[in-house]
Amino acid sequence: MSGPDKPKVIGEEWSDERVRSFLDIQPWNAADNADFNALLKAYQAMRAEDFERFIGFFVAEGRDLNAVSGEGETILDQISRHRRSVDYARALENAGARTTAETAS
């Protein structure tokens, strides 16, 4: 967030510690899937290269890349609809993520 007392920062380097911190993010609603929520928040906050690093940490922790939202969608389903998300989707696919249609077959 930027403003008069906090200038906008572009191109800021993210440390491994900061990227890993998204593993600890919990959903507001306890009924929501924590793995899906962490993936969504990381996608929303990170550049593609940082997101790819996050995915590596996420998988190493044994987390579920194919976790579904309350609407029954995987993170790859949601990201694939965004036209500027090709690098994010590729990182997920390379790590083994699938769409809902792919997991059903």
C-alpha positions in Angstrom: 0.0 0.0 0.0 1.3 3.4 -0.8 0.4 6.8 0.5 2.0 10.1 1.7 3.9 8.4 4.5 4.6 5.1 2.7 6.0 5.5 -0.8 5.2 2.9 -3.4 7.9 0.3 -3.8 8.4 -1.4 -7.2 10.8 -4.3 -7.8 11.3 -5.0 -4.1 13.3 -8.2 -3.5 11.4 -10.8 -1.3 13.5 -12.9 1.1 12.9 -16.6 1.5 11.6 -15.8 4.9 9.0 -13.4 3.6 7.9 -15.8 0.9 7.7 -18.6 3.4 5.5 -16.5 5.7 2.6 -17.0 3.4 2.6 -20.7 4.5 1.3 -19.5 7.8 -1.7 -17.5 6.5 -5.0 -18.8 7.7 -8.4 -18.1 6.3 -10.8 -15.8 8.1 -13.5 -18.5 8.0 -12.3 -21.7 9.6 -14.5 -23.7 7.1 -12.4 -22.4 4.2 -9.5 -24.6 3.0 -6.2 -23.3 4.4 -4.1 -24.6 1.5 -6.3 -23.0 -1.1 -6.3 -19.7 0.9 -2.5 -19.7 1.2 -2.1 -20.2 -2.5 -4.6 -17.5 -3.3 -3.0 -14.9 -1.0 0.4 -15.7 -2.3 -0.8 -15.4 -5.9 -2.4 -12.0 -5.1 0.6 -10.6 -3.4 3.7 -12.0 -5.2 5.4 -11.5 -8.5 5.5 -14.7 -10.6 9.1 -15.5 -9.7 8.4 -15.2 -6.0 5.2 -17.2 -6.4 7.2 -20.0 -8.0 9.6 -20.0 -5.0 6.5 -20.1 -2.7 5.2 -23.1 -4.6 8.4 -25.0 -4.0 8.2 -24.3 -0.2 4.5 -25.2 -0.3 5.1 -28.6 -1.9 8.0 -29.3 0.4 5.7 -28.8 3.3 3.4 -31.5 1.9 0.6 -29.0 1.2 -2.1 -29.6 -1.4 -1.7 -27.8 -4.7 -5.1 -29.1 -5.8 -7.0 -27.9 -2.7 -10.4 -26.4 -3.7 -12.2 -23.2 -2.8 -15.7 -23.1 -1.3 -16.9 -23.0 -4.9 -15.1 -26.2 -5.8 -12.3 -24.7 -7.8 -8.6 -25.3 -7.6 -6.2 -22.3 -7.6 -5.2 -23.3 -11.2 -8.9 -22.9 -12.2 -9.0 -19.4 -10.9 -5.6 -18.3 -12.1 -6.1 -19.7 -15.6 -8.9 -17.2 -16.2 -6.6 -14.2 -15.7 -4.9 -13.1 -18.9 -1.7 -12.0 -17.3 -1.2 -15.1 -15.2 0.5 -17.4 -17.6 3.8 -17.5 -15.6 1.8 -18.2 -12.4 -0.2 -21.0 -14.0 3.0 -22.5 -15.5 4.7 -22.6 -12.1 1.6 -24.4 -10.7 1.5 -26.9 -13.6 5.2 -27.6 -13.3 4.7 -28.5 -9.6 1.8 -30.8 -10.4 -1.3 -28.6 -10.0 -4.3 -29.5 -12.0 -7.6 -28.0 -12.8 -10.9 -29.4 -11.4 -11.6 -30.9 -14.8 -8.2 -32.7 -14.8 -8.7 -34.0 -11.3 -12.1 -35.4 -12.2 -10.8 -37.5 -15.1 
